[in-house]
Amino acid sequence: MAFLQGILPYIQLALSFLLVVGILMQQSDASLGAVFGGGNDAGGGSRTRRGMEQTLFNATIAIAILFVLSVVVGLLL
């Protein structure tokens, strides 16, 4: 248990860094104007992710789940 308590903050730090990088690398079709209600797209258009974008999306979800699990483990220790 002491080993896990000592290494868990480093695991969480690495996962949080990977999560931020994964989120920032995802492509966004929305411009800054769309955030405030403007933009060219009247509806919330959706598109299909393919290839590397799909892999990055799934990896980001997996990293987020691992991060949440590491936080729960940290709270239980």
Backbone as CSV, one residue per row, in Angstrom:
resi,resn,N_x,N_y,N_z,CA_x,CA_y,CA_z,C_x,C_y,C_z
1,MET,0.808,-1.201,0.000,0.000,0.000,0.000,0.851,1.266,0.000
2,ALA,1.941,1.247,0.737,2.790,2.430,0.813,3.411,2.742,-0.538
3,PHE,3.740,1.676,-1.303,4.307,1.886,-2.637,3.283,2.566,-3.545
4,LEU,2.036,2.105,-3.473,0.987,2.683,-4.309,0.699,4.130,-3.912
5,GLN,0.715,4.408,-2.618,0.504,5.779,-2.168,1.632,6.694,-2.612
6,GLY,2.831,6.167,-2.723,3.961,6.978,-3.151,3.991,7.241,-4.640
7,ILE,3.503,6.275,-5.427,3.586,6.407,-6.880,2.297,6.970,-7.497
8,LEU,1.184,6.918,-6.789,-0.096,7.366,-7.320,-0.105,8.832,-7.764
9,PRO,0.489,9.757,-7.035,0.498,11.144,-7.528,1.224,11.302,-8.869
10,TYR,2.269,10.512,-9.093,2.988,10.582,-10.367,2.151,9.986,-11.500
11,ILE,1.414,8.941,-11.190,0.508,8.355,-12.180,-0.572,9.365,-12.550
12,GLN,-1.142,10.025,-11.551,-2.179,11.016,-11.809,-1.633,12.209,-12.595
13,LEU,-0.422,12.613,-12.303,0.203,13.713,-13.038,0.398,13.348,-14.500
14,ALA,0.884,12.144,-14.762,1.087,11.697,-16.134,-0.243,11.575,-16.872
15,LEU,-1.255,11.010,-16.209,-2.568,10.865,-16.844,-3.202,12.224,-17.120
16,SER,-3.047,13.168,-16.204,-3.634,14.491,-16.429,-2.947,15.197,-17.591
17,PHE,-1.622,15.046,-17.709,-0.902,15.633,-18.834,-1.365,15.012,-20.157
18,LEU,-1.474,13.678,-20.194,-1.945,13.005,-21.407,-3.381,13.394,-21.748
19,LEU,-4.202,13.590,-20.733,-5.590,13.988,-20.962,-5.669,15.384,-21.570
20,VAL,-4.891,16.309,-21.046,-4.880,17.669,-21.594,-4.374,17.664,-23.033
21,VAL,-3.307,16.921,-23.291,-2.774,16.851,-24.660,-3.795,16.218,-25.600
22,GLY,-4.444,15.151,-25.151,-5.454,14.494,-25.979,-6.620,15.399,-26.294
23,ILE,-7.056,16.187,-25.335,-8.168,17.103,-25.558,-7.763,18.223,-26.505
24,LEU,-6.567,18.762,-26.311,-6.129,19.871,-27.158,-5.826,19.446,-28.590
25,MET,-5.489,18.190,-28.793,-5.175,17.724,-30.137,-6.413,17.420,-30.968
26,GLN,-7.562,17.327,-30.324,-8.777,17.019,-31.073,-9.201,18.218,-31.903
27,GLN,-9.637,17.913,-33.114,-10.030,18.960,-34.046,-11.411,19.479,-33.675
28,SER,-11.548,20.783,-33.745,-12.830,21.413,-33.449,-13.276,22.219,-34.654
29,ASP,-14.526,22.037,-35.052,-15.066,22.803,-36.169,-15.622,24.145,-35.716
30,ALA,-15.773,24.333,-34.428,-16.366,25.556,-33.911,-15.302,26.640,-33.778
31,SER,-15.613,27.805,-34.279,-14.722,28.942,-34.104,-15.096,29.667,-32.811
32,LEU,-14.349,30.704,-32.496,-14.620,31.448,-31.272,-16.003,32.091,-31.321
33,GLY,-16.434,32.503,-32.489,-17.761,33.104,-32.621,-18.871,32.116,-32.324
34,ALA,-18.645,30.841,-32.632,-19.663,29.829,-32.379,-19.845,29.580,-30.887
35,VAL,-18.820,29.860,-30.108,-18.927,29.684,-28.663,-19.962,30.638,-28.088
36,PHE,-20.043,31.834,-28.664,-20.961,32.853,-28.165,-22.266,32.904,-28.952
37,GLY,-22.558,31.882,-29.731,-23.835,31.814,-30.417,-23.778,32.238,-31.867
38,GLY,-22.654,32.675,-32.350,-22.537,33.063,-33.751,-22.061,31.901,-34.591
39,GLY,-21.475,32.215,-35.711,-20.942,31.171,-36.574,-21.819,30.957,-37.782
40,ASN,-21.310,30.212,-38.729,-22.030,29.980,-39.977,-23.042,28.860,-39.861
41,ASP,-22.842,27.955,-38.948,-23.694,26.791,-38.819,-24.865,27.104,-37.896
42,ALA,-26.070,27.121,-38.450,-27.244,27.440,-37.642,-27.584,26.303,-36.684
43,GLY,-27.411,25.062,-37.137,-27.677,23.912,-36.283,-26.386,23.351,-35.752
44,GLY,-26.489,22.500,-34.798,-25.297,21.864,-34.253,-24.865,20.715,-35.150
45,GLY,-24.199,21.020,-36.222,-23.806,20.008,-37.188,-22.881,18.976,-36.591
46,SER,-23.087,17.747,-36.976,-22.219,16.682,-36.488,-21.543,16.031,-37.676
47,ARG,-20.404,15.421,-37.397,-19.688,14.739,-38.463,-19.105,13.460,-37.895
48,THR,-18.676,12.600,-38.779,-18.156,11.305,-38.373,-16.648,11.377,-38.206
49,ARG,-16.154,10.817,-37.116,-14.708,10.748,-36.900,-14.192,9.502,-37.604
50,ARG,-13.028,9.643,-38.250,-12.448,8.504,-38.959,-10.954,8.464,-38.716
51,GLY,-10.394,7.271,-38.784,-8.955,7.091,-38.749,-8.319,7.531,-37.444
52,MET,-7.284,8.357,-37.584,-6.510,8.808,-36.427,-7.357,9.638,-35.464
53,GLU,-8.295,10.388,-35.997,-9.162,11.207,-35.139,-10.022,10.322,-34.236
54,GLN,-10.519,9.207,-34.768,-11.306,8.268,-33.966,-10.442,7.622,-32.901
55,THR,-9.209,7.257,-33.270,-8.282,6.653,-32.309,-7.950,7.627,-31.188
56,LEU,-7.687,8.878,-31.529,-7.394,9.893,-30.524,-8.590,10.123,-29.605
57,PHE,-9.782,10.134,-30.170,-11.002,10.314,-29.389,-11.179,9.178,-28.387
58,ASN,-11.007,7.934,-28.858,-11.154,6.775,-27.969,-10.058,6.742,-26.915
59,ALA,-8.835,7.102,-27.291,-7.737,7.133,-26.325,-7.979,8.182,-25.251
60,THR,-8.540,9.324,-25.637,-8.842,10.379,-24.668,-9.896,9.913,-23.667
61,ILE,-10.881,9.191,-24.143,-11.908,8.647,-23.244,-11.285,7.630,-22.290
62,ALA,-10.420,6.769,-22.811,-9.773,5.759,-21.969,-8.883,6.412,-20.915
63,ILE,-8.147,7.443,-21.293,-7.284,8.147,-20.335,-8.120,8.841,-19.273
64,ALA,-9.246,9.410,-19.667,-10.126,10.054,-18.690,-10.673,9.045,-17.686
65,ILE,-11.045,7.870,-18.167,-11.547,6.828,-17.270,-10.445,6.372,-16.313
66,LEU,-9.229,6.184,-16.834,-8.105,5.797,-15.971,-7.799,6.868,-14.934
67,PHE,-7.911,8.142,-15.328,-7.666,9.220,-14.385,-8.705,9.209,-13.261
68,VAL,-9.959,9.044,-13.616,-11.019,9.007,-12.602,-10.814,7.807,-11.672
69,LEU,-10.449,6.663,-12.233,-10.197,5.484,-11.403,-9.012,5.704,-10.454
70,SER,-7.973,6.390,-10.942,-6.822,6.656,-10.070,-7.200,7.612,-8.938
71,VAL,-8.091,8.540,-9.214,-8.551,9.452,-8.160,-9.377,8.694,-7.119
72,VAL,-10.232,7.794,-7.578,-11.043,6.995,-6.650,-10.135,6.110,-5.793
73,VAL,-9.141,5.505,-6.400,-8.192,4.678,-5.635,-7.454,5.538,-4.627
74,GLY,-7.081,6.745,-5.020,-6.398,7.654,-4.096,-7.273,8.046,-2.918
75,LEU,-8.561,8.178,-3.148,-9.467,8.515,-2.055,-9.683,7.325,-1.109
76,LEU,-9.623,6.134,-1.639,-9.847,4.944,-0.808,-8.622,4.559,0.005
77,LEU,-7.449,5.042,-0.404,-6.234,4.680,0.346,-6.104,5.531,1.537
